[in-house]
Amino acid sequence: MKTRPRPDTATRRPVSSIGLARGNGSRAAGLAIALAALSGAVAASILIGAHPVSAAQVYTAFTDPTGSDTDRIVLHLRAPRTAVGLLAGLALGAAGTLVQAITRNPLGGPDILGVNAGAALTVVLAIAALDLVSFHGYVWFAFVGAAAAGVVVYAVGSLGQGGATPVKLALAGAAVTAMLGAVTSAVTLLDLTTLNEFRFWSVGSLGAADSAIAAGLLPFIAAGLVIAVALTRSMNALALGDTLASGLGARPHLVRGLGGAAAVLLAGAATAAAGPIGFVGLMAPHAARALVGADYRWILVWSAVIAATLLLAADVLARIMVRPEELQVGVVTALVGAPCFLYLIRRHTLVRL
């Protein structure tokens, strides 16, 4: 008599078949290529736009500025915009990895689980009620909103039989995101000043980035990344299940608490600086996992690099798609990310990480 495989193992691919780069040497070599691609995206972000500049002009602007229009474009527009895009991308990639690891949910991400929508709502409330219009003014509100939304989604997704399954979390995230989005829309429609401040930021944009935002973003991103890196070994243990993780010396509840705090720190700061940019934090960990396997020590780094590259490339594409006007980068990431999300839902309906 044949033994029927268990449902949870029958639908799961073996870990050894996931990664294309199997050894640490090949992973490091691949990471060098990924960093080269990121460098190319950084260069393109500075060079390409409504007013194209050459590499020589960029070099002159940084080494011997003369106050010309080109110097001002490079130093005060393109460079800060690129810096904010780079930092926000790193943050979203790492936040997506953390969310997927601590929830063991392949459909998890700061936007899918309502974190970005929560941050957006509290930023709108800060603008409407307190007239705060700068990153330093409303970043703390973004953190509160991101944390509250994440807790609500996880609590709702944990109700009922089976606990917090991937599909239940995705559905709870969609419902909470829709509710928060409706409240956000109501607030902005009732206040024209708030609408004017919020309308471009709300779809995700790097167009208003400046050096002050880049400088303010850096410490939050650095702190979140340090916590994330410190948790990578524990996240590997957590992927085996809470019982085995505890047996290996990990503390699942502590890991989830610290991981959630780091994800809120990263996603909240990125959202406060660039708006609720969707799908980047969802797609990057999947791309990283396909390339380097199931080791979170590599997934975290690769995901951050891939997300930053994707965000900068999307921003460059947004500048040239409708010249001489610009699209918001969130529009481009949504156009690319929505089909990918539908594919992931189909692929991972019965699979847990």
C-alpha positions as CSV (number, residue, x, y, z in Angstrom):
1,M,0.0,0.0,0.0
2,K,1.4,3.4,-1.0
3,T,1.8,6.0,1.6
4,R,0.4,9.4,0.6
5,P,2.7,12.3,1.4
6,R,1.7,14.8,4.0
7,P,0.1,17.9,2.5
8,D,2.6,20.3,4.1
9,T,5.6,18.5,2.7
10,A,4.0,17.6,-0.7
11,T,3.7,21.2,-1.7
12,R,7.0,22.5,-0.4
13,R,10.1,22.5,-2.6
14,P,13.3,21.2,-1.0
15,V,15.5,23.9,0.2
16,S,18.5,22.6,-1.8
17,S,16.6,23.3,-5.1
18,I,15.8,26.9,-4.3
19,G,19.1,28.7,-4.7
20,L,20.9,29.2,-8.0
21,A,24.1,30.2,-6.2
22,R,24.8,27.3,-3.8
23,G,28.2,28.0,-2.3
24,N,29.3,31.1,-0.3
25,G,31.9,31.9,-3.0
26,S,29.3,31.9,-5.8
27,R,26.9,33.9,-3.6
28,A,29.6,36.5,-2.9
29,A,30.5,36.7,-6.6
30,G,26.8,37.1,-7.4
31,L,26.5,39.8,-4.8
32,A,29.4,41.7,-6.4
33,I,27.4,41.7,-9.6
34,A,24.3,42.8,-7.8
35,L,26.2,45.7,-6.3
36,A,27.6,46.6,-9.7
37,A,24.0,46.7,-11.0
38,L,23.1,49.0,-8.0
39,S,26.0,51.2,-8.9
40,G,24.7,51.4,-12.4
41,A,21.2,52.4,-11.2
42,V,22.7,55.1,-9.0
43,A,24.7,56.5,-11.9
44,A,21.6,56.4,-14.1
45,S,19.6,58.2,-11.5
46,I,22.0,61.1,-11.4
47,L,22.6,61.2,-15.2
48,I,19.1,60.8,-16.6
49,G,16.2,63.1,-16.4
50,A,14.4,66.0,-18.1
51,H,17.8,67.8,-18.3
52,P,20.4,65.0,-19.1
53,V,23.9,65.6,-17.8
54,S,27.2,63.9,-18.7
55,A,29.5,62.0,-16.4
56,A,32.1,64.8,-16.9
57,Q,29.5,67.4,-15.7
58,V,28.7,65.3,-12.7
59,Y,32.3,65.0,-11.8
60,T,32.8,68.7,-12.1
61,A,29.7,69.4,-10.0
62,F,31.1,67.4,-7.1
63,T,34.8,68.4,-7.4
64,D,34.7,72.0,-8.7
65,P,31.2,73.5,-8.7
66,T,30.7,76.8,-10.4
67,G,27.1,77.5,-9.5
68,S,25.8,76.7,-13.0
69,D,22.3,75.3,-13.6
70,T,23.9,71.8,-14.2
71,D,25.7,72.0,-10.9
72,R,22.5,72.9,-9.1
73,I,20.6,70.1,-10.8
74,V,23.2,67.5,-9.8
75,L,23.9,68.7,-6.3
76,H,20.5,69.9,-5.1
77,L,18.1,67.7,-7.1
78,R,19.6,64.5,-8.5
79,A,22.1,63.6,-5.8
80,P,19.6,64.0,-2.9
81,R,16.9,62.2,-4.9
82,T,19.2,59.3,-5.6
83,A,20.3,59.1,-1.9
84,V,16.7,59.0,-0.6
85,G,15.8,56.4,-3.3
86,L,18.8,54.3,-2.3
87,L,18.1,54.4,1.4
88,A,14.4,53.8,1.0
89,G,15.1,50.9,-1.3
90,L,17.5,49.3,1.2
91,A,14.9,49.8,3.9
92,L,12.0,48.3,2.0
93,G,14.0,45.3,0.9
94,A,15.1,44.6,4.5
95,A,11.6,45.2,5.9
96,G,10.1,42.8,3.4
97,T,12.6,40.1,4.4
98,L,11.9,40.7,8.1
99,V,8.1,40.5,7.7
100,Q,8.3,37.3,5.6
101,A,10.6,35.7,8.1
102,I,8.8,36.5,11.3
103,T,5.4,35.7,9.9
104,R,6.6,32.7,7.8
105,N,4.4,34.2,5.2
106,P,5.6,34.3,1.5
107,L,3.0,36.9,0.7
108,G,4.2,39.3,3.5
109,G,5.6,42.7,2.9
110,P,5.3,46.2,4.5
111,D,2.7,47.2,1.9
112,I,0.7,44.0,1.7
113,L,0.4,43.8,5.5
114,G,-0.8,47.3,5.9
115,V,2.3,48.8,7.4
116,N,2.7,51.4,4.6
117,A,-1.0,52.3,4.7
118,G,-0.9,52.8,8.5
119,A,2.1,55.1,8.2
120,A,0.4,57.1,5.4
121,L,-2.8,57.6,7.5
122,T,-0.9,59.0,10.5
123,V,1.2,61.2,8.3
124,V,-2.0,62.6,6.7
125,L,-3.5,63.2,10.2
126,A,-0.3,65.0,11.2
127,I,-0.5,67.2,8.2
128,A,-4.2,68.0,8.6
129,A,-4.3,68.5,12.4
130,L,-0.8,69.8,13.2
131,D,0.3,71.4,9.9
132,L,3.4,69.3,9.8
133,V,4.8,69.2,6.3
134,S,8.4,68.1,6.8
135,F,10.0,64.7,7.2
136,H,11.4,65.5,10.7
137,G,7.9,66.7,11.7
138,Y,5.9,63.6,10.8
139,V,8.4,60.7,10.8
140,W,7.4,59.8,14.3
141,F,3.7,59.7,13.3
142,A,4.7,57.3,10.5
143,F,6.3,55.0,13.0
144,V,3.2,54.9,15.2
145,G,0.9,54.3,12.2
146,A,3.1,51.5,10.8
147,A,3.3,49.7,14.1
148,A,-0.4,50.0,14.8
149,A,-1.4,48.7,11.4
150,G,1.0,45.8,11.6
151,V,-0.3,44.7,15.0
152,V,-4.0,44.9,13.8
153,V,-3.3,42.9,10.6
154,Y,-1.4,40.2,12.5
155,A,-4.2,40.0,15.2
156,V,-7.0,39.8,12.6
157,G,-5.0,37.2,10.5
158,S,-4.5,35.1,13.6
159,L,-8.2,34.7,14.4
160,G,-9.9,31.4,13.8
161,Q,-8.5,27.9,13.1
162,G,-5.0,27.5,12.0
163,G,-3.7,30.8,13.3
164,A,-1.9,33.3,11.1
165,T,-1.7,31.5,7.8
166,P,-0.2,33.2,4.7
167,V,-3.6,33.6,2.9
168,K,-5.4,34.9,6.1
169,L,-2.6,37.4,6.7
170,A,-2.8,38.6,3.0
171,L,-6.6,38.9,3.2
172,A,-6.4,40.7,6.5
173,G,-3.7,43.0,5.2
174,A,-5.8,43.8,2.1
175,A,-8.9,44.6,4.2
176,V,-7.0,46.8,6.7
177,T,-5.1,48.6,3.9
178,A,-8.5,49.3,2.1
179,M,-10.0,50.6,5.3
180,L,-7.0,52.8,6.1
181,G,-6.9,54.0,2.5
182,A,-10.6,55.0,2.7
183,V,-10.0,57.0,5.9
184,T,-6.9,58.7,4.3
185,S,-9.0,59.6,1.3
186,A,-11.7,61.0,3.4
187,V,-9.3,63.2,5.4
188,T,-7.6,64.6,2.2
189,L,-10.9,65.3,0.4
190,L,-12.2,67.3,3.3
191,D,-9.1,69.5,3.6
192,L,-7.8,71.0,0.4
193,T,-4.5,72.1,2.0
194,T,-3.8,68.5,3.2
195,L,-4.8,67.2,-0.3
196,N,-2.2,69.5,-2.0
197,E,0.5,68.4,0.4
198,F,-0.4,64.7,0.3
199,R,-1.5,64.0,-3.3
200,F,1.9,63.4,-4.8
201,W,3.5,61.8,-1.7
202,S,0.6,59.4,-1.4
203,V,1.4,57.3,-4.5
204,G,5.1,57.2,-3.7
205,S,7.4,59.8,-5.1
206,L,11.1,60.8,-4.8
207,G,10.5,64.1,-6.6
208,A,10.5,66.2,-3.3
209,A,13.6,64.6,-1.9
210,D,16.3,66.9,-0.6
211,S,19.5,66.6,1.4
212,A,17.8,67.2,4.7
213,I,15.5,64.2,4.1
214,A,18.4,62.0,3.1
215,A,20.3,63.0,6.3
216,G,17.3,62.5,8.5
217,L,16.5,59.1,7.0
218,L,20.0,57.7,7.4
219,P,20.1,57.0,11.2
220,F,16.7,55.3,11.2
221,I,17.7,53.1,8.3
222,A,21.0,52.3,9.9
223,A,19.5,51.3,13.2
224,G,16.9,49.1,11.5
225,L,19.5,47.4,9.3
226,V,21.7,46.7,12.3
227,I,18.9,45.0,14.2
228,A,17.9,43.0,11.1
229,V,21.5,41.7,10.5
230,A,21.7,40.7,14.2
231,L,18.5,38.6,13.8
232,T,19.5,36.7,10.7
233,R,20.7,33.5,12.5
234,S,17.6,33.5,14.6
235,M,15.4,33.9,11.5
236,N,17.0,30.8,10.0
237,A,16.0,28.9,13.2
238,L,12.5,30.4,13.2
239,A,12.0,29.1,9.6
240,L,12.1,25.5,11.1
241,G,9.1,26.2,13.3
242,D,8.8,27.6,16.9
243,T,9.5,24.2,18.6
244,L,12.7,23.5,16.7
245,A,13.8,27.1,17.0
246,S,13.4,27.0,20.8
247,G,15.4,23.8,20.8
248,L,18.2,25.5,18.9
249,G,18.4,28.3,21.5
250,A,16.3,30.9,19.7
251,R,13.5,32.7,21.4
252,P,10.7,33.0,18.9
253,H,8.6,35.7,20.6
254,L,11.7,37.9,21.2
255,V,12.8,37.4,17.6
256,R,9.3,38.3,16.3
257,G,9.2,41.3,18.6
258,L,12.6,42.7,17.6
259,G,12.0,41.8,13.9
260,G,8.7,43.6,13.9
261,A,10.2,46.6,15.6
262,A,13.0,46.7,13.0
263,A,10.5,46.3,10.1
264,V,8.4,49.2,11.5
265,L,11.5,51.3,11.8
266,L,12.6,50.6,8.3
267,A,9.2,50.8,6.6
268,G,8.0,53.8,8.6
269,A,11.1,55.8,7.8
270,A,11.0,54.9,4.1
271,T,7.3,55.7,3.9
272,A,7.7,59.1,5.7
273,A,10.5,60.0,3.2
274,A,9.1,58.8,-0.1
275,G,5.5,57.8,0.5
276,P,3.9,54.4,0.5
277,I,5.8,52.7,-2.3
278,G,4.2,49.4,-3.0
279,F,5.4,45.9,-3.9
280,V,9.2,46.6,-3.7
281,G,9.4,45.0,-0.2
282,L,7.4,42.0,-1.4
283,M,9.2,41.2,-4.6
284,A,12.9,41.7,-3.5
285,P,13.0,38.9,-0.9
286,H,11.5,36.4,-3.4
287,A,14.1,37.4,-6.0
288,A,16.8,37.0,-3.4
289,R,15.6,33.7,-2.2
290,A,15.5,32.4,-5.8
291,L,19.1,33.4,-6.2
292,V,20.8,32.4,-2.9
293,G,18.5,29.9,-1.2
294,A,16.9,29.9,2.2
295,D,19.7,31.3,4.4
296,Y,18.5,34.7,5.7
297,R,22.1,35.8,6.3
298,W,22.3,36.1,2.5
299,I,18.6,36.8,1.7
300,L,18.7,40.0,3.8
301,V,21.7,41.5,2.1
302,W,20.6,40.5,-1.4
303,S,17.0,41.7,-0.8
304,A,18.2,45.1,0.3
305,V,20.4,45.5,-2.7
306,I,17.8,44.2,-5.2
307,A,15.1,46.5,-3.7
308,A,17.3,49.6,-3.9
309,T,18.2,48.7,-7.5
310,L,14.5,48.2,-8.4
311,L,13.4,51.5,-6.8
312,L,16.1,53.6,-8.5
313,A,15.5,51.9,-11.9
314,A,11.7,52.5,-11.5
315,D,12.4,56.1,-10.6
316,V,14.5,56.6,-13.7
317,L,11.9,54.9,-15.9
318,A,9.2,57.2,-14.3
319,R,11.2,60.2,-15.5
320,I,11.4,59.2,-19.1
321,M,8.1,57.4,-19.8
322,V,6.0,60.6,-20.2
323,R,8.6,63.2,-21.1
324,P,8.7,66.2,-20.5
325,E,6.4,65.3,-17.5
326,E,7.2,62.7,-14.8
327,L,5.3,59.8,-13.3
328,Q,5.5,59.1,-9.6
329,V,7.8,56.1,-8.9
330,G,4.9,54.4,-7.0
331,V,2.9,54.2,-10.2
332,V,5.7,52.3,-11.9
333,T,6.3,49.9,-9.1
334,A,2.6,49.1,-8.9
335,L,2.4,48.4,-12.6
336,V,5.2,45.9,-12.3
337,G,4.4,44.6,-8.9
338,A,0.7,43.9,-9.2
339,P,1.1,41.0,-11.7
340,C,4.0,39.6,-9.7
341,F,1.8,39.6,-6.6
342,L,-1.0,37.7,-8.4
343,Y,1.6,35.2,-9.5
344,L,2.9,34.7,-5.9
345,I,-0.7,34.3,-4.6
346,R,-1.3,31.5,-7.1
347,R,2.1,29.9,-6.4
348,H,2.1,30.1,-2.6
349,T,-1.6,29.5,-1.7
350,L,-0.7,26.2,0.0
351,V,2.9,26.8,0.8
352,R,4.5,28.2,3.9
353,L,8.1,29.4,4.1
